[in-house]
């Protein structure tokens, strides 16, 4: 009965929206589908190329470089948004991403191995930039009540794209080869930005920045809500510390247990399909009910508690094997793409239109990858998987402690409600 009620509310919420808002929801859903369909293709090929060229222990260094790339684009976005619409910025990023992936792959095949770094860096950057630019626009198209109902199905559509992309990766790499596979992924990234260009931003609610404020920096707009944005950033930082520590351990095990580039590509493709499958289950069967019946503070706390149980449960049963690490990775990433991302997005609804863009630029583009860069810098000197386990446990503990502090300050957060 509860399930029927949730889906009925979802239908009623969509029915009550203006036609332009409905169109934007449909278009953003298609964009999320296409981006997450392309990502397993691009990521699996890029990871395999990099691991075979430089090895797993160089992963932290290339993650660090990705922070620099994203930082440059956040600065560009803030500058461009004073003059251009979000959909124009999205299109420029999509075109650049497509060309960068294709050119890097060509240079690698021509013998210029350092372009494996370039391709890996941009693979890390483009998905963050395009996904969160799309979501920032989406957050300004709906209100909080609709967001609680829509975010599950929206994420589910993206997850279906990711599942199909992972399956396509495993099947196509043998049929068309690595080069054609990379080209397919790059073209889909470009097409996602073409689709996004059809969103409507003419009305005041969905406009990224009003014309009267066209010279105002969206980054500067968060000045009076700095503490609130900092608290969201701290949650994201701990989540990324945890996931990237586990990702590093996964790379070490894959590089040592799976030898050939083709086998690694197929394995990563299968793994990312499972990630998106777990994400899909959470988005359809868990998120709508948690958001309806469970306090947001308890939903956030549930995530690190589950991470601790999954990781150490696997280690106690099959320590030293790839399988429990892969299982934990699927659970962590699946939750990160679905429950954690949706719960975090709801925190932005305390902010006004410009602040939502500024906060997402800082938190989801910069802090998201700076967190990965910081932990990557430390991992350059870490050669022991046992030390990785210790650092992972510490990160999860700090994350849980931060949540306890943050939600005790919830009344303070409400003063920023726009």
Secondary structure, 3 states (H helix, E strand, C coil): CHHHHHHHHHHHHHHCCCHHHHHHHHHHHHHHHHHHHHHHHHHHHHHHHHHHHHCHHHHHHHHHHHHHHHHHHHHHHHHHCCCCCHHHHHHHHHHHHHHHHHHHHHHHHCCCCCHHHHHHHHHHHHHHHHHHHHHHHHHCCCCHHHHHHHHHHHHHHHHHHHHHHHHHHHHHHHHCCHHHHHHHHHHHHHHHHHHHCCCCCCCCCCCCCCHHHCCCCCCHHHHHHHHHHHHHHHHHHHHHHHHHHHHHHHHHHHHHHCCCHHHHHHHHHHHHHHHHHHHHHHHHHHHHHHHHHCCHHHHHHHHHHHHHHHHHHHHHHHCCCHHHHHHHHHHHHHHHHHHHHHHHHHHHHHCCHHHHHHHHHHHHHHHHHHHHHHHHHHHCCCCCHHHHHHHHHHHHHHHHHHHHHHHHCHHHHHCCCC
